[in-house]
Amino acid sequence: MRPVTNISCFIFAVAAISFVVLSGCSTERDAFLNRNFHALTSKYNILYNGKNALRDGREGLVTSYGDDYWEILPVERMEVVEELAFSGGAENPDFERAEEKATKAIQKHGMNIRGRERNPQMDEAYMLLGMGRYYDQRFIPAMEAFNYVMDKYPDSDQYARAKIWREKTNIRMESEELALENLKELLRSEELEDQEYADASAMMGQAYINLQYKDSAIRRLKIAAGLTKKNEEKGRYNYIIGQLYNALEDKDSANMAFDKVIVLKRKSPRIYMINARLQKMRNTEVADAEERAERLDFLAKMEKNRENRPFLDKIYHYIADFHMEADSVALAEAYLNRSLRANTGDDKLSAVCYEQLAEMNFDRNEYKNAGAYYDSTLTKLKDDRRKIRAIQKKRENLQDVIRYEDIVYVNDSILRLAAMPESEREAYFETYIEELKKKEEEEARQREAEESAAEAGMFNPFEESGNTRSQNENQGGKFYFYNQVTLGHGKTAFRSTWGDRELGDNWRLSDKNTVARAEISPEGEEPVAVAPDQRYDINFYLDRLPADEEVLDSLKTERDFANYQLGLIYKEKFREYPLAITKLETVLDSEPEEKLVLPSKYHLFRLYEQVGSDKMAQAREDIIKNHPGSRYAEILENPEAVLAGETDSPEARFTALHKKYQAQQYETVLRETENYIKTHTGEEIIPRMEMLRATCLGRLYGLERFKEALGSIALNYPNDDVGKEAQRRLDEAVALENDALTAAEEGKGRWKLLFPLPKSSITGTRELMENMEFFTLKYPYYKNLKVSLDVYDDDTVFVVVHGLRNKTEADAYRELVNNDEECVIDTENFLILSPDYRTVQVHKNFDAYKNKETSQEP
């Protein structure tokens, strides 16, 4: 009977326990067992996992956030993205999981009985829900969760915490004044723990920073730094205090704050300590050579410290600035380049380094290098639009300098080689080929050494020191295609042997068009294909040199014009007078085209006058004696009389001429533009004057003259915007060459009524215009017709009636005009299709059209 008794007892015990558990699972009974069952289950299961997910998500948020030490740091490390702030659902999976766990705890373990929550863990659940939404940047739903805690759990130990988090959310939503008011009330009315008081004070500091109340922010952050128990926050708050003091130009107080960061050492992130040391040194001037030596010794120790390797870019940049203050430009330039090589992703620091290098090269008159550094600066600037515009303006000012300097360098090199005796040319290229071979042999030896080192690390698993491991990690792994250094050398070796070949079958065949190295070709020309063995063939280079005198003359002319333009740019834009003098003297020494001689002499005279040179009197006498009657000679002899009638700027002169062009005063514009071009050679506005002149030629004399003028502009200014526009319009003009008068069917297309008149018949033209306007008033049906006066050529103008919708309407209107008894018009007139009128104006073939119309009349 005993076994039966034991079994009965076991069944009874299981039943009792099941009854207790089942009765405890109910969320509707306010019993001790129920409350504690749901509290323990939610705390140690659901909420525990949710808090872990929240912690992981916050750590990822902090790790991925990059502080901008060029600006005052935010109190909390979290970047707000507007798109996320207004989105509907969670974006981060960790925060989504935290929110799910909080929601599950509320739904399954909430015990809201008779309007009161009996599960003591529900305030924790709502706090977890709000914090997950806050970090996921869904601030309005987060606010709802924090408000719920404050409304439903006024006696909870989470009440003050919920209020602080609500005000953090208000600050994120740019309601700083409201947040400050609520936080002040909280500090007055509640007894807070030290960490809660620190958190509230820190948030008040952030609100004051946003409102630009730096003094108030400093006071609050000092309280927060003194009360917080987290060393990371202590270091961050003190660093922000130092930044705020710097913004107030109180360097001594800033240094005291930075000292508090430095004292923490490894207790807070090292980045705070490094930046605090650098900022403190920037705030402390070096008094004498001894202090300078001590500073350099300290910086050398910072540079050598292995723990500082992630921050070498910042250290090198400070060292560069330190050398710049002592006018050690070469050392500063070297450390700026080191900073760029050590940069780990700080785009603003890279932009600052590139800009400083650009300024250094600009000050040395190395404008091409300066332009390249400005280009690099622009690639690193992102949101600072004002800075971007300033850099772009500097870069645009250098555009012409770089272009013309390239022309001078290339053409000078070619002309110098072409002028050498054959034996000297051969010796020159032999030396070049030897240097090329030595360079490639050295590269090959270096490549083999690096590949051997890589293979040694790849196949020796027992030999992996710290340096080797670090190197392999930086290179991306040991497998060939993961090792960027080895892969890069392999690509270089392939190109040096085979050239740039497309992937395809039989790629080794020599009859394929391979390019090992593209030779520099003029703009717009295809690069010359160079086989690997050609690089060592002296005849290849000798055959490439031009021998035709016309080609050499063209290169010389282009070089002289580029030097002349550089002289004007250095004089007018950059005020680099010695450099401008050198360029213009080079122009005159090279026996340039006649059109460059006089303006070069005049600008040299003005430059000599500017720098106080003894050559000024000689230059003046040269112009007056050798160029009598010229505009420049008249200016030098009687400057007040000549310049009194020329008070307009070049831009104002162009605007006035353009207005005359719009008024169809083509002959006047032609005459004045030609005079201006002759007397102002080399000025920046000349290409636009040339284009205006070309357009007038086209209007008066037709397509051929227009094409001829456009071709001249495109040839003389190939790199200028006007030259490119001329080439585009020339291409369009070529397409018009085959335009012919249409043989349109009757009734198709719009028509015009055309009255050709002699240009000299001013009275007759005026009367005809008045009569045409009379017709539009007399016959309301034709009120939409327009009348214009169009110049055809030197001798003829057209009075044109526009807007006749079809051939029937055109014939009826012409019949009415020719037979009206009240207003008799005896001027010969013609109907013409709108496309034919355009063709007549472009090709100036009105006689052909008139003959065609006359022959078709019955």
C-alpha positions in Angstrom: 0.0 0.0 0.0 2.9 2.3 0.5 3.7 3.0 -3.2 0.1 3.9 -3.8 0.3 6.4 -1.0 3.4 8.1 -2.5 1.9 8.3 -5.9 -1.2 9.9 -4.5 0.8 12.5 -2.5 2.8 13.4 -5.7 -0.3 13.9 -7.7 -1.8 16.0 -5.0 1.3 18.2 -4.8 1.5 18.7 -8.6 -2.2 19.6 -8.6 -1.7 22.1 -5.7 1.3 23.7 -7.4 -0.6 23.9 -10.7 -3.5 25.5 -9.0 -1.3 28.1 -7.3 0.5 28.9 -10.6 -2.7 29.2 -12.6 -4.3 31.3 -10.0 -1.2 33.5 -9.9 -1.2 34.0 -13.7 -4.3 36.1 -13.6 -3.8 39.8 -14.2 -7.3 40.6 -12.8 -6.8 39.5 -9.2 -5.1 41.9 -6.8 -3.5 39.3 -4.6 0.0 39.0 -3.2 0.7 35.9 -5.3 -0.5 37.6 -8.5 1.4 40.8 -8.0 4.7 39.1 -7.2 4.4 36.5 -9.9 3.9 39.1 -12.7 6.5 41.5 -11.2 9.2 38.8 -11.0 8.3 37.4 -14.5 8.4 40.8 -16.1 11.6 42.0 -14.3 13.8 39.0 -14.7 12.6 37.8 -18.1 11.1 40.3 -20.5 12.4 43.6 -19.1 15.8 42.1 -18.5 16.1 41.2 -22.2 14.7 44.6 -23.2 17.2 46.5 -21.1 20.0 44.5 -22.6 18.8 45.3 -26.1 18.6 49.0 -25.2 22.1 48.9 -23.7 23.5 47.3 -26.9 21.7 49.8 -29.1 22.9 52.7 -27.1 26.5 51.4 -27.2 26.3 51.1 -30.9 24.9 54.6 -31.2 27.7 56.0 -29.1 30.4 54.1 -31.0 29.1 55.1 -34.5 28.8 58.8 -33.5 31.7 60.9 -34.6 32.3 64.0 -32.4 33.1 67.2 -34.2 35.8 68.8 -32.1 35.7 71.9 -34.3 32.4 72.8 -32.7 31.1 72.7 -29.1 30.4 69.1 -28.3 26.8 68.1 -27.5 26.2 66.8 -24.0 24.8 63.5 -25.3 26.4 61.6 -28.1 23.6 61.1 -30.5 23.1 62.5 -34.0 19.5 63.5 -34.8 18.4 62.8 -38.4 15.2 64.6 -39.4 14.0 61.8 -41.6 14.2 59.4 -38.7 12.6 61.9 -36.2 9.4 62.0 -38.3 9.3 58.4 -39.5 6.6 56.1 -38.2 8.4 52.9 -37.0 11.7 51.8 -35.4 14.8 51.9 -37.5 17.4 50.3 -35.2 16.8 46.5 -34.5 18.1 46.8 -30.9 15.7 49.6 -30.0 13.0 47.8 -31.9 13.6 44.8 -29.7 13.6 46.9 -26.5 10.3 48.5 -27.5 8.8 45.0 -28.3 9.9 43.7 -24.9 8.4 46.7 -23.1 5.2 46.4 -25.0 5.0 42.7 -24.2 5.6 43.3 -20.5 2.8 45.9 -20.5 0.3 43.7 -22.4 1.0 40.4 -20.6 1.9 41.5 -17.1 0.1 44.8 -16.6 -2.4 44.7 -13.7 -4.5 47.8 -14.0 -7.2 47.0 -11.4 -9.8 49.6 -10.6 -7.7 52.3 -12.2 -4.5 51.5 -10.3 -1.5 49.6 -11.6 -0.7 46.8 -9.1 2.5 45.5 -10.9 5.4 47.5 -9.5 7.5 46.9 -12.7 5.2 48.6 -15.1 6.8 52.0 -14.6 10.1 50.4 -15.6 8.3 49.0 -18.7 7.0 52.4 -19.8 10.4 54.0 -19.1 12.0 51.3 -21.3 9.4 51.9 -24.0 10.1 55.7 -24.0 13.9 55.3 -24.0 13.8 52.9 -26.9 11.7 55.3 -28.9 13.9 58.3 -27.8 17.1 56.6 -29.0 15.3 55.6 -32.2 14.6 59.3 -32.7 10.8 59.0 -32.6 10.4 61.7 -30.1 6.6 62.3 -30.0 5.9 58.6 -29.2 8.7 58.7 -26.6 7.1 61.8 -25.0 3.8 59.9 -24.7 5.5 57.1 -22.8 7.3 59.5 -20.3 4.1 61.5 -19.8 2.3 58.2 -19.0 4.8 57.4 -16.3 4.4 60.8 -14.7 0.6 60.7 -14.9 0.0 57.2 -13.7 2.9 56.7 -11.3 3.4 59.9 -9.4 4.7 58.0 -6.4 7.2 55.8 -8.4 10.9 56.1 -8.0 11.0 56.6 -11.8 9.0 59.8 -11.6 12.0 62.2 -11.5 13.8 60.1 -14.1 10.8 60.2 -16.4 10.6 64.0 -16.1 14.3 64.4 -17.0 13.9 62.2 -20.0 10.8 64.1 -21.1 12.8 67.3 -21.0 15.6 65.7 -22.9 12.9 64.9 -25.5 11.7 68.5 -25.5 15.3 69.7 -26.1 15.6 67.3 -29.1 12.3 68.8 -30.4 13.8 72.3 -30.0 11.6 73.4 -27.1 14.5 74.5 -24.9 12.6 77.2 -23.0 9.9 74.7 -21.9 12.5 72.2 -20.9 14.4 74.7 -18.8 11.2 75.8 -17.0 10.2 72.2 -16.2 13.7 71.2 -15.1 14.0 74.2 -12.8 10.7 73.2 -11.2 11.9 69.6 -10.8 15.1 70.8 -9.0 13.1 73.0 -6.7 10.3 70.5 -5.8 12.0 67.1 -5.8 14.8 65.5 -3.7 17.0 64.0 -6.4 19.9 61.6 -6.2 23.3 62.9 -7.2 23.2 61.2 -10.6 19.7 62.4 -11.3 20.7 65.9 -10.3 23.7 65.6 -12.6 21.6 64.4 -15.5 19.1 67.2 -15.1 21.9 69.9 -14.8 23.6 68.5 -17.9 20.3 68.7 -19.9 19.9 72.3 -18.7 23.4 73.0 -19.9 22.6 71.6 -23.4 19.4 73.8 -23.5 21.5 76.9 -22.6 24.1 75.9 -25.3 21.3 75.7 -27.9 20.0 79.1 -26.8 23.6 80.6 -26.9 23.6 81.4 -23.2 27.2 80.2 -22.6 27.6 81.5 -19.1 24.5 79.7 -17.8 25.6 76.5 -19.7 28.9 76.6 -17.9 27.3 76.9 -14.5 25.0 73.9 -15.1 27.7 71.7 -16.6 30.0 72.4 -13.6 27.3 71.1 -11.3 26.8 68.1 -13.6 30.6 67.3 -13.8 30.9 67.5 -10.0 27.9 65.2 -9.2 28.1 62.6 -11.9 29.6 59.2 -11.0 30.5 58.3 -14.5 34.0 59.3 -15.5 33.1 59.4 -19.2 30.5 62.1 -18.5 32.9 63.9 -16.1 35.5 64.1 -18.9 33.0 65.2 -21.5 31.3 67.8 -19.4 34.7 69.4 -18.4 35.8 69.4 -22.0 32.6 71.2 -23.1 33.2 73.7 -20.3 36.7 74.4 -21.7 35.2 74.9 -25.2 32.6 77.3 -23.8 35.3 79.3 -22.0 37.3 79.4 -25.3 34.2 80.7 -27.1 34.0 83.5 -24.4 37.8 84.1 -25.0 38.6 83.3 -21.3 41.6 81.1 -22.0 42.8 80.8 -18.4 39.4 79.4 -17.3 39.3 77.1 -20.3 42.8 75.7 -19.4 41.6 75.0 -15.9 38.7 73.0 -17.4 41.0 71.1 -19.8 43.3 70.3 -16.8 40.4 68.5 -15.2 40.0 66.4 -18.3 43.7 65.6 -18.4 43.8 64.5 -14.8 41.3 61.8 -15.5 43.8 60.1 -17.9 42.6 56.6 -18.7 39.4 56.9 -16.6 37.7 58.7 -19.5 38.1 58.2 -23.3 41.6 59.2 -24.4 40.2 61.3 -27.2 39.1 63.9 -24.6 42.5 64.0 -23.0 44.3 64.4 -26.4 42.1 67.2 -27.5 42.3 68.9 -24.1 46.1 68.9 -24.2 46.1 70.3 -27.8 43.5 73.0 -26.9 45.5 73.9 -23.8 48.7 74.3 -25.8 46.8 76.5 -28.4 45.7 78.7 -25.5 49.2 79.0 -24.1 51.7 81.2 -25.9 55.4 80.3 -26.0 57.4 83.1 -24.4 61.0 82.2 -25.4 63.2 79.7 -27.2 63.5 77.6 -24.0 59.8 77.2 -23.8 59.6 76.4 -27.5 62.1 73.6 -27.1 60.2 72.2 -24.2 57.0 72.3 -26.2 58.6 70.5 -29.1 60.0 67.9 -26.8 56.6 67.3 -25.3 55.0 67.0 -28.7 57.7 64.5 -29.8 56.8 62.4 -26.8 53.1 62.6 -27.7 53.9 61.6 -31.3 55.9 58.5 -30.1 53.4 57.3 -27.6 51.8 54.2 -29.0 48.5 54.9 -27.3 48.2 58.2 -29.3 48.4 56.5 -32.7 44.7 56.9 -33.4 45.0 60.6 -32.8 48.2 61.4 -34.8 46.3 63.4 -37.4 45.3 65.9 -34.7 48.7 65.9 -33.1 50.5 66.4 -36.5 48.1 69.3 -37.4 48.9 71.1 -34.1 52.6 70.6 -34.7 52.1 72.1 -38.2 50.4 75.1 -36.8 53.1 75.5 -34.1 55.8 75.6 -36.8 53.7 78.0 -38.9 53.7 80.5 -36.0 57.5 80.3 -36.0 57.5 80.8 -39.8 59.0 77.4 -40.3 56.9 76.9 -43.5 58.7 73.8 -44.8 58.2 71.9 -41.5 54.6 73.0 -41.3 54.0 71.7 -44.8 55.6 68.4 -44.0 53.4 67.9 -40.9 50.3 68.9 -42.7 51.0 66.1 -45.2 51.6 63.7 -42.3 48.3 64.7 -40.8 46.5 63.9 -44.1 48.2 60.5 -44.3 47.3 59.7 -40.7 43.7 60.9 -41.0 41.2 58.4 -39.8 38.0 60.0 -41.1 37.9 63.6 -39.8 36.8 65.3 -43.0 36.9 68.8 -41.5 40.5 68.3 -40.4 41.4 67.1 -43.9 39.7 70.1 -45.4 41.6 72.5 -43.1 44.9 70.8 -44.0 44.2 70.9 -47.7 43.2 74.6 -47.5 46.4 75.5 -45.5 48.5 73.6 -48.1 46.7 75.5 -50.9 47.4 78.8 -49.2 51.1 77.9 -48.9 51.4 77.1 -52.6 49.4 80.2 -53.5 51.8 82.3 -51.5 54.7 80.7 -53.4 53.0 81.5 -56.7 52.6 77.8 -57.4 49.1 78.2 -58.6 48.6 74.9 -60.2 49.4 73.0 -56.9 47.2 75.5 -55.1 44.3 74.7 -57.4 44.7 71.0 -56.8 44.7 71.5 -53.0 41.6 73.7 -53.3 39.9 70.9 -55.3 40.8 68.4 -52.5 39.4 70.9 -49.9 36.0 71.0 -51.7 35.8 67.2 -51.7 36.0 67.2 -47.9 33.7 70.1 -47.1 30.1 69.0 -46.7 27.6 71.3 -44.9 29.5 74.6 -44.6 28.0 76.3 -47.7 29.6 79.7 -46.9 33.1 78.0 -46.8 32.4 76.0 -49.9 31.4 79.2 -51.9 34.6 81.0 -50.7 36.8 78.1 -51.8 35.0 77.8 -55.1 35.6 81.5 -55.8 39.3 81.1 -55.1 39.4 78.0 -57.3 37.7 79.8 -60.1 40.2 82.6 -59.9 42.9 80.1 -60.4 41.3 78.3 -63.4 42.7 80.6 -66.0 46.1 80.7 -64.4 46.4 76.9 -64.4 45.2 76.6 -68.0 47.6 79.2 -69.3 50.5 77.9 -67.2 50.0 74.5 -68.6 50.0 75.9 -72.2 53.3 77.8 -71.5 54.9 74.7 -69.9 54.0 72.3 -72.7 54.6 74.6 -75.6 57.9 75.8 -74.1 59.1 72.3 -73.7 58.2 71.3 -77.3 59.7 74.5 -78.8 62.9 74.0 -76.7 63.3 70.4 -77.9 62.5 71.3 -81.5 65.2 74.1 -81.4 67.9 71.7 -80.2 70.5 70.2 -82.6 69.7 66.6 -83.4 72.6 65.3 -81.4 71.4 67.1 -78.3 67.9 65.9 -78.7 69.1 62.3 -78.9 71.2 62.8 -75.8 68.3 64.3 -74.0 66.0 61.4 -74.7 68.7 58.8 -74.0 69.1 60.3 -70.6 65.3 60.3 -70.1 65.1 56.6 -71.1 67.9 55.6 -68.7 66.1 57.4 -65.9 62.9 55.7 -66.8 64.5 52.3 -66.7 66.2 53.0 -63.3 62.9 54.2 -61.9 61.0 51.1 -63.0 63.8 48.8 -61.8 63.6 50.4 -58.4 59.9 50.0 -58.4 60.2 46.4 -59.3 62.8 45.7 -56.6 60.5 47.4 -54.0 57.5 45.4 -55.2 59.4 42.1 -55.0 60.6 42.9 -51.5 57.0 43.7 -50.3 55.6 40.6 -52.0 58.3 38.5 -50.4 57.5 40.0 -47.0 53.8 39.3 -47.6 54.4 35.7 -48.7 56.6 35.2 -45.6 53.8 36.3 -43.4 51.3 34.2 -45.4 53.0 30.9 -45.2 54.6 31.1 -41.7 51.8 30.8 -39.2 54.2 30.7 -36.2 55.7 34.2 -37.0 53.1 36.8 -36.4 54.3 39.7 -34.3 52.2 42.6 -33.3 53.5 44.7 -36.2 52.9 42.0 -38.8 49.4 41.4 -37.5 48.6 45.1 -37.6 50.0 45.4 -41.1 48.0 42.5 -42.4 44.8 43.9 -40.8 45.4 47.3 -42.4 46.0 45.7 -45.8 42.9 43.7 -45.6 44.1 40.1 -45.1 46.6 37.5 -46.4 44.7 36.3 -49.4 46.1 38.0 -52.5 42.9 39.8 -53.5 42.2 40.9 -50.0 45.7 42.3 -49.6 45.5 45.8 -51.0 49.2 46.5 -51.2 50.0 43.2 -53.0 47.0 43.7 -55.3 48.0 47.2 -56.1 51.6 46.2 -57.0 50.2 43.4 -59.1 48.0 45.8 -61.1 51.0 48.2 -61.6 53.2 45.4 -62.8 50.5 44.2 -65.3 50.0 47.6 -66.7 53.7 48.3 -67.1 54.0 45.0 -69.1 50.8 44.7 -71.0 49.1 48.1 -70.8 45.4 48.9 -70.2 43.7 45.9 -71.8 40.0 45.2 -71.7 38.9 41.8 -70.4 38.4 39.4 -73.3 39.6 36.4 -75.1 43.1 36.3 -76.5 44.1 39.4 -74.6 47.8 38.7 -75.1 47.7 39.1 -78.9 49.9 41.9 -80.0 47.6 43.1 -82.7 45.2 44.4 -80.1 45.0 48.2 -79.5 46.9 48.4 -76.2 47.8 51.4 -74.3 50.6 51.0 -71.8 50.9 54.7 -71.0 49.0 57.5 -72.6 51.2 60.3 -73.8 50.0 63.8 -73.0 47.9 65.1 -76.0 46.3 68.5 -76.7 42.8 68.9 -75.4 40.3 67.2 -77.7 42.8 64.8 -79.3 42.9 61.1 -78.7 45.8 59.9 -76.5 48.6 58.1 -78.5 48.8 54.4 -77.9 52.2 53.4 -76.5 53.3 49.8 -76.6 55.5 48.6 -73.7 58.7 48.4 -75.8 58.1 51.8 -77.4 58.9 53.6 -74.1 62.6 52.6 -74.5 62.8 53.5 -78.2 64.4 56.9 -78.8 62.9 57.2 -82.3 59.4 57.1 -80.8 60.1 60.3 -79.0 62.0 61.9 -81.9 59.2 61.2 -84.3 56.7 62.8 -82.0 58.4 66.2 -82.1 56.8 68.5 -84.7 59.0 69.7 -87.5 56.5 71.7 -89.6 57.2 75.5 -89.3 53.5 76.3 -89.3 52.9 74.0 -86.3 55.9 75.5 -84.4 54.7 79.0 -85.2 51.2 78.1 -83.9 52.7 76.7 -80.7 54.8 79.9 -80.3 51.8 82.1 -80.9 49.7 80.2 -78.4 52.5 80.3 -75.8 53.0 84.1 -76.2 49.3 84.8 -75.9 49.2 82.6 -72.7 52.1 84.5 -71.2 50.4 87.7 -72.0 47.2 86.6 -70.3 49.1 85.4 -67.3 50.8 88.8 -67.0 47.4 90.5 -67.0 45.9 88.0 -64.5 48.9 88.4 -62.1 48.6 92.2 -62.4 44.8 92.6 -62.1 43.6 89.7 -60.0 46.4 88.7 -57.7 48.5 91.9 -57.5 51.6 89.9 -58.1 53.5 92.7 -59.8 57.0 91.2 -60.1 55.5 88.0 -61.5 53.4 90.0 -64.0 56.5 91.9 -65.1 58.4 88.7 -65.7 55.6 87.3 -67.9 55.1 90.4 -70.0 58.8 90.9 -70.5 59.0 87.3 -71.6 56.3 88.1 -74.2 58.3 91.0 -75.6 61.6 89.0 -75.6 60.0 86.3 -77.7 59.1 88.6 -80.7 55.3 88.0 -80.5 52.6 88.9 -82.9 52.2 92.6 -83.5 48.9 92.8 -81.7 50.5 91.8 -78.4 53.5 94.2 -78.6 51.8 97.5 -77.8 49.5 96.4 -75.0 52.4 94.4 -73.4 54.5 97.6 -73.4 51.7 99.6 -71.9 50.9 97.2 -69.1 54.6 97.0 -68.3 54.8 100.7 -68.1 51.9 100.6 -65.5 53.7 97.8 -63.6 57.0 99.7 -63.5 55.1 102.7 -62.2 53.4 100.5 -59.5 56.7 99.1 -58.2 58.7 102.2 -58.7 61.1 100.8 -61.3 63.7 102.8 -63.2 62.4 101.3 -66.4 59.2 103.4 -66.3 60.5 106.4 -68.2 62.1 104.2 -70.9 58.9 102.3 -71.4 56.9 105.5 -71.7 59.3 106.9 -74.3 59.3 103.7 -76.2 55.5 103.7 -76.6 55.3 107.4 -77.6 58.2 107.2 -80.0 57.5 103.8 -81.7 53.7 103.8 -81.6 52.6 107.4 -82.3 48.9 107.9 -82.8 48.0 104.8 -80.9 45.5 105.0 -78.1 48.2 104.1 -75.5 50.5 106.8 -76.8 47.6 109.3 -76.6 46.9 108.2 -73.0 50.6 108.7 -72.0 50.8 112.1 -73.7 47.5 113.5 -72.6 45.9 111.0 -70.1 43.2 113.4 -68.9 41.8 114.2 -72.3 41.8 110.6 -73.5 40.3 109.0 -70.4 37.8 111.8 -69.8 35.7 110.4 -72.7 36.1 106.8 -71.5 34.7 106.6 -68.0 32.7 103.5 -68.5 34.0 100.1 -67.3 34.4 97.3 -69.8 31.2 95.7 -68.5 29.2 98.9 -68.9 30.6 99.3 -72.4 29.6 95.8 -73.4 26.1 96.3 -71.9 25.6 99.5 -73.9 26.7 97.8 -77.1 24.4 94.9 -76.5 21.5 97.3 -76.1 22.4 98.7 -79.5 22.5 95.2 -80.9 19.0 94.5 -79.6 17.9 97.8 -81.3 19.2 96.3 -84.6 22.0 98.9 -84.9 24.2 96.2 -86.3 26.6 98.4 -88.3 27.2 100.7 -85.3 27.9 97.7 -83.0 30.2 96.3 -85.6 32.2 99.4 -85.9 32.5 100.0 -82.1 33.3 96.4 -81.2 36.1 96.3 -83.8 37.6 99.5 -82.5 37.4 98.3 -78.9 39.0 94.9 -79.8 41.9 96.7 -81.5 42.6 99.1 -78.6 41.9 96.8 -75.7 43.7 93.5 -76.7 44.0 91.1 -73.9 41.3 92.3 -71.7 39.0 89.8 -70.1 35.9 91.0 -71.9 37.4 90.8 -75.4 36.0 87.2 -76.1 32.5 88.4 -75.4 33.0 91.5 -77.7 34.2 89.1 -80.4 31.0 87.0 -80.0 28.9 90.1 -80.2 30.7 91.2 -83.4 30.2 87.7 -84.9 26.5 87.8 -84.2 26.2 91.2 -85.9 28.1 89.8 -88.9 25.7 87.0 -89.2 22.7 89.3 -88.9 24.0 91.6 -91.7 25.9 89.2 -94.1 24.6 85.8 -93.5 25.7 82.3 -92.5 29.1 82.2 -94.1 30.4 85.3 -92.4 28.9 84.1 -89.1 30.7 80.8 -89.4 34.0 82.4 -90.3 33.8 84.7 -87.2 32.8 81.8 -85.0 35.6 79.7 -86.2 38.1 82.4 -85.3 36.7 82.7 -81.8 36.7 79.0 -81.3 40.4 78.9 -82.5 41.6 81.8 -80.4 39.8 81.0 -77.2 39.5 77.2 -77.1 39.5 76.9 -73.3 37.3 79.9 -72.6 33.6 79.6 -72.1 33.0 81.9 -75.0 35.2 79.8 -77.2 33.3 76.7 -76.3 30.0 78.4 -76.9 31.4 79.6 -80.3 32.3 76.0 -81.2 28.8 74.8 -80.2 27.1 77.5 -82.3 29.5 76.7 -85.2 28.4 73.0 -85.1 24.8 74.2 -85.2 25.5 76.6 -88.1 27.1 73.8 -90.1 23.8 71.9 -89.8 22.0 74.9 -91.4 24.1 74.9 -94.6 21.7 72.6 -96.4 18.6 74.6 -95.5 16.5 75.1 -98.5 13.3 77.1 -99.3 10.3 74.8 -98.7 7.8 73.7 -101.2 5.0 73.7 -98.6 1.5 72.8 -99.6 -1.1 75.6 -99.5 -2.7 76.1 -96.1 0.1 74.4 -94.1 2.1 76.4 -91.5 2.1 80.0 -90.4 2.8 82.8 -92.9 4.2 86.4 -92.9 3.6 89.3 -95.2 6.9 90.9 -96.1 7.6 94.5 -97.4 11.2 95.0 -98.5 12.3 98.6 -98.3 15.6 100.5 -98.8 17.3 101.2 -95.6 17.7 104.9 -96.6 13.9 105.3 -96.9 13.2 106.3 -93.3 10.0 108.3 -94.2 8.6 105.5 -96.3 9.3 102.9 -93.7 7.6 104.9 -91.0 4.5 105.5 -93.1 4.3 101.8 -93.9 4.5 100.8 -90.3 1.7 103.3 -89.4 -0.5 101.8 -92.3 0.0 98.3 -91.0 -1.0 99.3 -87.5 -4.0 101.1 -89.0 -5.1 97.8 -90.6 -5.0 96.0 -87.3 -7.3 98.6 -85.8 -9.6 98.9 -88.7 -10.2 95.1 -89.0 -10.7 93.6 -85.6 -10.4 90.1 -87.0 -6.7 90.8 -87.5 -6.1 92.4 -84.1 -3.7 89.6 -83.0 -1.3 90.3 -85.9 2.1 91.9 -85.0 4.2 94.2 -87.1 8.0 94.5 -86.8 10.9 96.2 -88.6 13.7 93.7 -89.3 17.1 94.6 -90.8 18.0 92.4 -93.7 21.4 93.7 -94.8 23.4 96.9 -95.3 20.8 98.3 -97.8 17.5 96.6 -97.0 15.0 96.4 -94.2 11.8 94.4 -94.0 8.5 95.5 -92.6 7.0 92.2 -91.5 3.4 91.3 -90.5 3.5 88.2 -88.2 0.7 85.8 -87.2 -1.1 84.8 -90.3 -2.3 81.3 -89.5 -2.6 79.6 -92.9 -2.4 80.3 -96.6 -6.0 81.2 -97.0 -5.9 83.8 -94.3 -2.6 85.1 -95.7 -4.0 85.5 -99.2 -7.1 87.2 -97.9 -5.1 89.7 -95.8 -2.7 90.5 -98.6 -5.6 91.1 -101.0 -7.1 93.4 -98.4 -3.9 95.4 -97.9 -3.3 95.8 -101.7 -6.8 96.9 -102.5 -8.0 98.9 -99.5 -9.4 102.2 -100.9 -9.0 104.2 -97.6 -5.3 103.4 -97.2 -3.5 102.7 -100.5 -0.2 100.8 -100.2 1.8 100.6 -103.4 4.9 98.9 -101.8 5.8 95.5 -103.3 5.1 92.7 -100.9 5.4 89.0 -100.6 3.9 86.2 -98.6 6.4 83.8 -97.0 6.2 80.8 -94.8 7.8 81.3 -91.3 10.5 78.6 -91.9 11.3 80.3 -95.3 11.7 83.7 -93.6 14.2 82.2 -91.2 16.1 80.6 -94.1 16.1 83.9 -96.0 17.6 85.8 -93.0 20.2 83.1 -92.4 21.4 82.6 -96.0 20.6 86.2 -97.3 18.9 84.7 -100.4 15.8 86.8 -100.6 16.4 87.5 -104.3 16.2 83.8 -105.0 12.9 83.6 -103.0 11.5 86.6 -104.8 12.4 85.2 -108.2 10.8 81.9 -107.2 7.5 83.6 -106.1 7.4 85.8 -109.2 7.8 82.8 -111.5 4.9 81.0 -109.7 2.5 83.8 -110.1 -0.2 83.3 -112.8 
